[in-house]
Amino acid sequence: MFVEMSMCDSPNKNSKRDKKSLTPFKKVRRQNWKQEAAYKGDKSKSHTVSNGGERFIPKRFAREDIELNLKYIGKGEEWDILEAGETLTASYWLQSGFIANINSTFGIQERRLLQFSTAQGTPSMVVDSDSADSDWPCNPRARPHAVQKATHEMPGICSPVDYNLMDWSSSGIVAMSSGQDIMLWRNLDESTMVFSVDTPSSLKFSPDGKYLAIGCMDANYPVLDLWEVRSPMVFLVSFRKLLSKSMGYISCIEWSHDGKELLCGTYCGVILVLAMPKLRTLKQFRDHRHKVNQIKFEPTRKYFASSDVGGQILIFDAVLKVRLLKVCGKKIIFDWHPWTGEDLVVAEQSPASIFIFNIPRRQFVALYRRRDDKIAIKTVTFSKITGELLVNVIRRGDGDIAMCEILVLASLNRVVDLLSHQDRGTLFLMWSPDGTNIATAGLDETFSLWNFFPTHMQEAILRKQAQQAKNNQSSLCLYKGIR
């Protein structure tokens, strides 16, 4: 059974040292995430390597005397990852990619090429090369390859950015609203349709792209409209559900993975679970006390999480429809890891903080926290293809000039790519359905598309995953045959 806990209770924010002597950030790294599943409980069963013959090694090769080796095989000082955009140079990219490729090519499983111990017979644990510098499962890129490929003028796109008023369907239709009308266009071409909707407050496409759910108003009553997408140019309002005036308005919408249920967060904090196609109310959650601003299912469909403007995240059992866990903070945003369904990234906008929360362990397994307000986090999101974490930050420069950029993280200590524009900044908007492209906004009211992950590389990863699944299935069949 899960227990309720607060984000502020786990990481200790107090320090007895002089604050002037502190670094501008604090970081706690995850310890070997792969062994959480591989070695549950008894670590004595893990594979070890004998250090026989160490009595012949002179004392000058003791561990504490070979720190110089770290310079050549990749372990450096702790990076302030959110300030990396100001200091990244070509040498950083070359070194980061070189180390990752060398370790992968030669199967180096330790940070040191040679490892010695002064104690005879002391075993050392073998660490997987992929998990040596990881805080979550990830297949990071060896070099930066995100590139901006198109830019369009779009007045009012940044005033302000509301992620609940934009979506990109699996059929290639993009829907956006600035709170007045709803704009729809297909594949971001020149043809644009504008629909007059009374005070739209949220919208979301169904997983198959056949429906568009829109939260709006009818006089003083909140309304959920269900539009059927008949063709790229034809939309039909198939159903309308009128809610109680006490709900305020529909602030966010989320579909279940099978498209059979709709979850609607409201201004008053109530979450409605509605059944398709007639939008029949199945359940109401009244756990939030403030406006619900985000609802999201995790990929394995076991849980869903919701957050409100008061800084509270609630995690629910998606099948039993019961609350399991509560996490508290200030100005919170979150996203699920796209593969595991167990890791939740939680970020506080200011002071900028990033936490990796593991659901089964019920604890924070890694964290980064700044001690000043120079950097704020706009949003965080995972790439469903690579597992990399994208952090959209806003840095305040001289004269309160804001600089917006998107950092691509492979861990809380490694930046692998940077999406930035020196003049107009970069604000994250949304992913394309296949995860290969990103839509961003500029401070000069421009809309841009980035090629985040090349299609041929995505196909290679999919082939590799399919081969691994086939091998696992073959091994399972062989095991059953032996039994």
C-alpha positions in Angstrom: 0.0 0.0 0.0 1.3 3.4 -0.9 1.6 6.1 1.8 1.1 9.8 1.4 4.2 11.9 1.5 5.4 15.4 0.6 8.1 16.3 -1.8 9.6 18.7 0.7 10.0 15.9 3.3 12.4 13.8 1.3 15.2 16.2 0.1 16.6 18.2 3.0 16.5 21.9 2.2 18.3 23.0 5.3 22.1 23.4 5.5 24.3 24.3 8.4 27.1 25.7 6.2 27.5 29.4 5.3 25.3 30.0 2.3 27.9 32.1 0.7 30.2 29.1 0.5 27.5 26.9 -1.2 27.4 26.1 -4.9 24.4 27.7 -6.7 22.9 24.2 -7.1 22.5 20.9 -5.3 22.5 17.5 -6.9 21.8 14.0 -5.7 22.4 11.3 -8.3 20.6 8.0 -8.8 22.6 4.9 -7.8 22.5 2.3 -10.6 18.9 2.3 -11.6 19.1 -1.0 -13.6 20.0 -2.9 -10.4 16.7 -1.8 -8.8 15.0 -4.4 -10.9 17.8 -6.9 -11.4 18.9 -7.2 -7.8 15.9 -6.7 -5.5 16.8 -7.3 -2.0 19.9 -9.5 -1.8 22.9 -7.7 -3.4 25.2 -10.5 -2.5 23.9 -12.5 -5.5 25.1 -9.9 -8.0 28.0 -10.8 -10.3 31.4 -10.0 -8.9 34.9 -10.0 -10.3 37.8 -11.5 -8.4 40.8 -9.3 -7.7 43.2 -12.1 -7.3 46.9 -11.2 -7.7 46.5 -7.8 -6.2 49.2 -8.5 -3.7 51.7 -8.0 -6.5 50.5 -4.5 -7.3 52.6 -1.7 -5.7 50.9 0.6 -3.3 51.5 3.6 -5.6 48.6 2.2 -7.7 46.1 2.5 -4.9 42.7 3.9 -5.7 43.3 7.3 -4.2 46.4 7.7 -6.3 44.9 7.2 -9.7 42.3 10.0 -9.9 44.1 11.3 -12.9 42.6 8.4 -14.9 39.2 10.0 -14.5 40.3 12.8 -16.8 40.5 10.4 -19.8 37.5 8.2 -19.3 34.7 10.6 -18.6 34.1 11.3 -14.9 34.4 15.0 -14.4 33.1 17.5 -11.8 29.4 18.0 -11.3 27.8 20.1 -14.1 25.3 22.8 -13.4 23.1 21.4 -16.2 20.6 24.3 -16.3 23.4 26.8 -17.0 25.0 24.6 -19.7 23.5 26.6 -22.5 25.9 29.5 -21.7 29.0 27.4 -21.6 28.5 24.6 -24.1 31.3 24.6 -26.8 32.3 22.2 -29.5 34.8 20.6 -27.2 32.0 19.6 -24.8 30.1 17.9 -27.6 33.2 16.1 -28.9 34.2 14.9 -25.4 30.7 13.8 -24.4 30.1 11.9 -27.7 33.7 10.4 -27.8 33.4 9.0 -24.3 30.0 7.4 -24.9 31.1 5.8 -28.2 34.4 4.5 -26.8 32.7 2.9 -23.8 30.0 1.4 -26.0 32.4 0.1 -28.7 34.9 -1.5 -26.3 32.3 -2.6 -23.7 34.0 -0.6 -20.9 31.9 -1.2 -17.8 33.8 1.0 -15.3 34.8 4.6 -15.4 38.4 3.6 -15.0 40.2 1.5 -17.6 42.2 -0.1 -14.7 40.8 -0.7 -11.2 43.0 -1.5 -8.2 42.3 -2.1 -4.6 44.7 -2.0 -1.6 42.7 -4.7 0.2 43.5 -8.2 -1.0 40.5 -10.2 -2.3 38.1 -7.3 -2.0 35.4 -7.9 -4.6 34.2 -5.1 -6.9 30.8 -5.1 -8.4 30.4 -4.9 -12.2 28.4 -1.9 -13.3 26.5 -1.9 -16.6 28.0 0.7 -18.9 24.6 2.1 -19.7 23.7 2.7 -16.1 27.0 4.1 -14.8 26.0 7.7 -15.4 22.2 7.4 -15.7 19.3 8.6 -13.5 16.6 7.1 -15.6 16.4 4.5 -18.5 17.7 6.3 -21.6 19.3 5.8 -25.0 21.1 9.2 -25.4 22.3 10.5 -28.7 26.1 10.4 -29.3 26.1 14.0 -30.8 23.6 16.9 -31.2 21.4 16.5 -34.2 18.2 18.5 -33.5 17.8 21.0 -36.2 15.2 23.7 -36.9 13.5 23.1 -40.3 10.6 25.6 -40.6 9.4 28.9 -39.0 6.1 30.6 -39.4 4.7 33.9 -38.2 2.0 33.4 -35.5 0.9 36.5 -33.5 -0.2 36.0 -30.0 1.3 32.5 -29.6 3.4 33.4 -26.6 0.7 35.3 -24.6 0.7 33.1 -22.6 1.5 29.5 -23.6 -1.2 27.2 -22.3 -0.4 23.5 -22.9 -4.0 22.6 -22.4 -5.1 24.6 -25.5 -2.9 22.8 -28.0 -2.6 19.3 -29.4 -1.2 17.3 -32.3 -3.4 14.4 -33.4 -2.2 11.0 -34.7 -3.8 11.9 -38.1 -1.6 15.0 -38.4 -4.1 17.7 -37.5 -2.8 20.4 -35.1 -5.3 22.3 -32.9 -4.4 25.5 -31.0 -6.3 28.3 -29.3 -5.4 31.5 -27.6 -8.7 31.5 -25.6 -11.0 32.9 -28.3 -11.1 30.8 -31.5 -9.7 27.4 -32.3 -7.3 27.1 -35.3 -7.0 23.7 -37.0 -4.5 22.8 -39.8 -3.2 19.6 -41.2 0.5 18.7 -41.4 1.3 22.4 -40.8 0.6 23.3 -44.4 -0.8 26.6 -45.6 -4.5 25.7 -45.3 -5.9 26.8 -41.9 -9.4 26.5 -40.5 -10.7 28.8 -37.7 -13.7 27.9 -35.7 -15.6 30.3 -33.4 -15.9 28.7 -30.0 -17.2 30.5 -26.9 -14.3 30.8 -24.5 -12.4 27.6 -25.1 -10.4 26.5 -22.0 -9.0 23.1 -23.0 -8.8 20.7 -25.9 -7.4 17.2 -26.6 -7.5 14.7 -29.5 -8.4 11.1 -28.9 -5.5 8.6 -29.3 -6.8 7.4 -32.7 -7.4 11.0 -33.9 -11.1 10.5 -34.6 -12.4 12.8 -31.9 -11.5 16.2 -30.5 -12.8 17.0 -27.0 -13.1 20.7 -26.3 -13.9 22.4 -23.0 -15.7 25.7 -23.4 -18.6 27.8 -22.0 -22.3 28.1 -22.8 -23.4 31.3 -21.0 -22.1 30.7 -17.5 -22.1 26.9 -17.7 -19.0 24.8 -18.5 -19.5 22.5 -21.5 -17.6 19.6 -22.9 -18.0 19.3 -26.7 -17.1 16.2 -28.6 -16.2 16.8 -32.2 -16.0 13.9 -34.6 -13.3 14.3 -37.3 -15.0 13.1 -40.4 -12.2 14.2 -42.8 -9.4 16.8 -42.6 -11.9 19.5 -43.6 -15.1 18.2 -42.0 -15.9 18.2 -38.2 -19.2 17.2 -36.6 -20.3 18.0 -33.0 -21.4 14.5 -32.1 -22.2 15.2 -28.4 -22.3 18.0 -25.8 -22.3 17.6 -22.0 -23.4 20.4 -19.8 -21.7 20.6 -16.4 -22.7 22.2 -13.1 -22.0 25.9 -12.8 -20.0 25.2 -9.6 -17.4 23.4 -11.6 -16.2 26.8 -13.0 -14.7 25.6 -16.3 -12.9 22.6 -17.8 -9.2 23.3 -17.3 -7.6 20.2 -18.8 -8.6 17.0 -20.6 -6.9 13.6 -20.9 -8.0 10.5 -22.8 -7.4 6.9 -21.7 -5.0 4.9 -23.9 -7.9 2.9 -25.4 -10.0 6.0 -26.0 -13.0 4.7 -24.0 -12.7 7.2 -21.2 -12.2 10.9 -20.8 -10.8 12.6 -17.7 -11.7 16.3 -17.2 -10.0 18.5 -14.6 -12.0 21.6 -13.5 -11.4 25.0 -12.0 -12.9 23.9 -8.7 -10.5 20.9 -8.4 -13.0 18.1 -9.3 -11.8 15.5 -11.8 -14.6 13.8 -13.8 -14.2 10.4 -15.4 -16.6 10.2 -18.4 -17.4 7.1 -20.6 -17.5 7.3 -24.4 -19.5 7.9 -26.5 -22.3 9.5 -24.5 -20.0 11.1 -21.9 -21.7 9.3 -19.0 -20.2 10.2 -15.6 -18.4 7.2 -14.1 -16.7 8.8 -11.1 -15.8 12.1 -9.6 -12.5 12.7 -7.7 -12.7 15.6 -5.2 -9.1 15.4 -3.8 -7.8 18.6 -5.2 -8.5 22.0 -3.6 -7.3 24.1 -6.5 -7.6 24.3 -10.2 -6.4 21.1 -11.9 -3.8 22.0 -14.6 -2.5 18.7 -15.8 -3.7 15.0 -16.0 -1.6 12.3 -17.6 -1.7 8.5 -17.9 1.6 6.5 -17.6 2.5 4.2 -20.6 1.7 0.9 -18.9 -1.8 2.1 -18.0 -1.5 1.2 -14.3 -1.5 4.8 -13.0 -2.5 8.3 -13.9 -1.4 11.5 -12.2 -2.9 14.9 -11.8 -1.6 18.3 -10.5 -3.1 21.6 -9.4 -2.0 25.2 -9.2 -1.5 24.8 -5.5 1.5 22.5 -6.0 0.0 19.1 -5.3 0.4 16.0 -7.5 -2.0 13.0 -6.9 -1.3 9.6 -8.3 -4.3 7.2 -8.8 -4.8 3.6 -9.7 -6.1 3.8 -13.3 -8.0 0.5 -12.9 -9.5 0.7 -9.4 -9.9 4.5 -9.6 -8.5 5.1 -6.1 -5.9 7.6 -4.9 -2.6 6.0 -4.0 -0.1 8.8 -3.4 0.3 12.5 -2.8 3.4 14.6 -3.6 3.6 18.3 -2.7 5.7 21.2 -3.8 5.5 24.7 -5.3 4.5 25.5 -8.9 4.8 21.9 -10.0 5.0 20.3 -13.4 5.5 16.6 -14.2 5.8 13.9 -16.9 5.9 10.1 -16.9 8.9 8.2 -18.2 7.7 6.8 -21.6 9.0 3.2 -21.0 8.9 2.1 -17.4 5.7 3.6 -16.1 7.4 3.8 -12.7 9.5 6.9 -12.9 7.9 10.4 -12.6 9.9 13.5 -13.3 8.7 16.4 -11.1 9.9 19.9 -11.5 9.4 23.1 -9.5 9.5 26.1 -11.7 11.3 28.6 -9.3 13.8 28.1 -7.8 14.5 25.6 -10.5 14.3 22.0 -9.2 14.1 18.6 -10.9 13.2 15.4 -9.0 13.0 11.8 -10.2 10.3 10.0 -8.2 10.1 6.2 -8.3 6.6 5.0 -7.6 7.2 1.4 -6.4 10.0 2.6 -4.0 7.9 5.6 -3.0 10.9 7.9 -2.8 13.0 10.5 -4.7 15.9 8.6 -6.4 17.6 11.7 -7.9 17.3 15.5 -7.7 18.7 18.8 -8.9 17.9 22.0 -7.1 19.0 25.6 -7.6 19.5 28.0 -4.6 18.6 31.2 -6.6 16.0 32.5 -8.9 18.3 33.2 -11.9 16.8 30.2 -13.8 13.1 29.1 -14.0 11.7 25.9 -15.6 8.9 26.4 -18.1 8.2 22.7 -18.6 9.7 19.2 -18.6 8.9 16.4 -21.0 10.4 13.0 -22.0 11.2 11.8 -25.5 9.2 8.6 -26.1 11.8 7.4 -28.6 15.1 8.0 -26.7 14.0 8.5 -23.1 15.9 11.8 -23.0 14.5 14.5 -20.7 13.8 17.9 -22.3 13.9 20.9 -19.9 12.6 24.2 -21.1 14.4 26.9 -19.1 14.2 30.7 -18.9 17.4 32.4 -17.8 17.5 36.0 -16.8 20.5 37.8 -18.2 21.8 41.4 -17.8 19.0 44.0 -17.6 16.3 41.3 -17.0 16.6 40.1 -20.6 15.1 36.6 -20.7 16.8 33.8 -22.7 14.7 30.7 -23.4 16.2 27.4 -24.5 15.5 23.7 -24.4 18.1 21.4 -22.8 18.1 17.8 -23.7 19.4 15.7 -20.8 20.6 12.1 -20.7 21.0 12.4 -16.9 21.2 15.1 -14.2 24.8 15.5 -15.1 24.9 15.2 -18.9 23.5 17.6 -21.6 23.4 15.9 -25.0 21.7 18.6 -27.1 20.5 22.2 -27.1 17.5 23.8 -28.9 18.0 27.5 -28.9 17.8 30.6 -30.9 19.9 33.6 -30.0 17.4 36.3 -31.0 13.9 34.9 -30.4 14.4 32.2 -27.8 12.7 28.8 -27.8 9.6 27.8 -25.8 8.4 24.2 -26.0 4.9 23.7 -27.3 4.2 20.0 -28.2 5.5 16.8 -29.7 4.5 15.4 -33.0 2.6 12.1 -32.6 5.6 9.9 -33.6 8.0 11.8 -31.4 10.4 12.8 -34.2 9.4 16.5 -34.3 8.9 19.3 -31.8 6.8 22.5 -32.2 8.2 25.6 -30.4 7.4 29.2 -30.1 9.7 32.2 -30.2 9.5 35.4 -28.2 9.1 37.3 -31.5 5.7 35.5 -32.0 7.0 32.8 -34.4 6.1 29.2 -34.6 8.9 26.8 -35.4 9.3 23.1 -36.2 12.4 21.1 -35.1 13.5 17.8 -36.4 14.4 16.2 -33.0 15.1 12.7 -34.1 15.8 11.6 -37.7 13.3 9.1 -39.1 16.0 6.6 -40.2 17.4 6.5 -36.6 13.9 5.9 -35.2 13.4 3.0 -37.6 16.8 1.5 -36.5 15.7 1.7 -32.8 12.4 0.1 -33.6 14.1 -2.7 -35.4 16.5 -3.2 -32.5 13.6 -3.3 -30.0 11.7 -5.7 -32.2 14.7 -8.0 -32.4 15.2 -7.9 -28.6 11.5 -8.7 -28.0 11.9 -11.7 -30.5 15.0 -12.9 -28.7 13.2 -12.7 -25.3 10.3 -14.6 -26.7 12.5 -17.3 -28.1 14.3 -17.6 -24.7 10.9 -17.9 -23.0 9.8 -20.7 -25.4 13.0 -22.6 -24.8 12.6 -22.3 -21.1 9.1 -23.6 -21.2 10.3 -26.5 -23.5 13.0 -27.5 -20.9 10.5 -27.5 -18.1 
